[in-house]
């Protein structure tokens, strides 16, 4: 029983690390992409939404890497959900 618990803990740890890396890459890509794509369009609302979405993904990954507490995981998950919703709206 204890071996199963340790196995699930290590799987969750790897999944969380992969999630943090994916969020960091996606956030950086969205920030750079929104800056270059919407640079010529002044006042375009989608550019701002994509920029905010990328910032939320980047903050989520940085928070997940720096802090391993349960509250940080919950806040990071909420930020990633909000970033995903904003990305779909944009």
N, C-alpha and C positions, 0 to 999 in steps of 0.2 A: 504494500500500500504506500509506504513512504517513498519507494522508488518511483512509483507512478506520479506522485506529487512533485518530486524533484524533476522528473522528465517534463511534465507540463509547465513547470516554472521556467525551465531552460528554453522550451519552445516559445513561451510568451515573451521571454527576454529577447530572443532573436527576432521575433515578429515586431516587437516594439522598436528595436534598433533599425530594422529595415524600414518601418514606417517613418521614423525620424529622418532617415537619409532621403527617402522619397519625397517627404514634405520639404526638406531643405532644397533639393534639386528643383522641385516644382515651383516653390516660392521664388527662387532666384530666376528661373526661366520666365515666370509670369511678370516679375518686376522688370526685367530687361526687355522682354517681348512687348509689354505694354508701353514702355518708354519709346522703343524704336518704332512700333507700329502706329501708335497714336500721336507721334510727335508733331506731324503736320496738321492735325485736326484739333483746333483749339476749342475747348469746351465740350468735347465729345463725352457723354456720360459713361459709355462703356469703358473708356480708357481709365477713368478713375476707379470704376468698380473692379477692373482686372488688377489694377495697382493695389487696391485695398485687399483683394483676395490673395495676391502674392505675398503681401506683407503679413497677413494672418497665417498663411502656411509657413512662412519663414520663422515667425515668432513661435508658432507651435513646435517646430522642430528644435529651435534653440532652447525653449522651455523644457522640452522632453530630454534634451541632452544634459542640460545643466542641473536639473532637479529630478530626482527619482521618487518624489513623494506622490501619494494618491491624489492629493488636491491638484498638483501640477498636471497629472495625467488627465484628470477630469476637465480642467481648464483648457488643456491642449486639445482634447477631443472636441470640446465645444467650439474652440477657435477654428479647427479644421472643418467642422460641419458648417460653420458660418461662412468660411472661405469658399467651400464648395457650393453653397447656395448662391453666394454673390457671383461666382464664376458662371453658374448656370443662368443667372439673370442677365449677366453681361452678354 
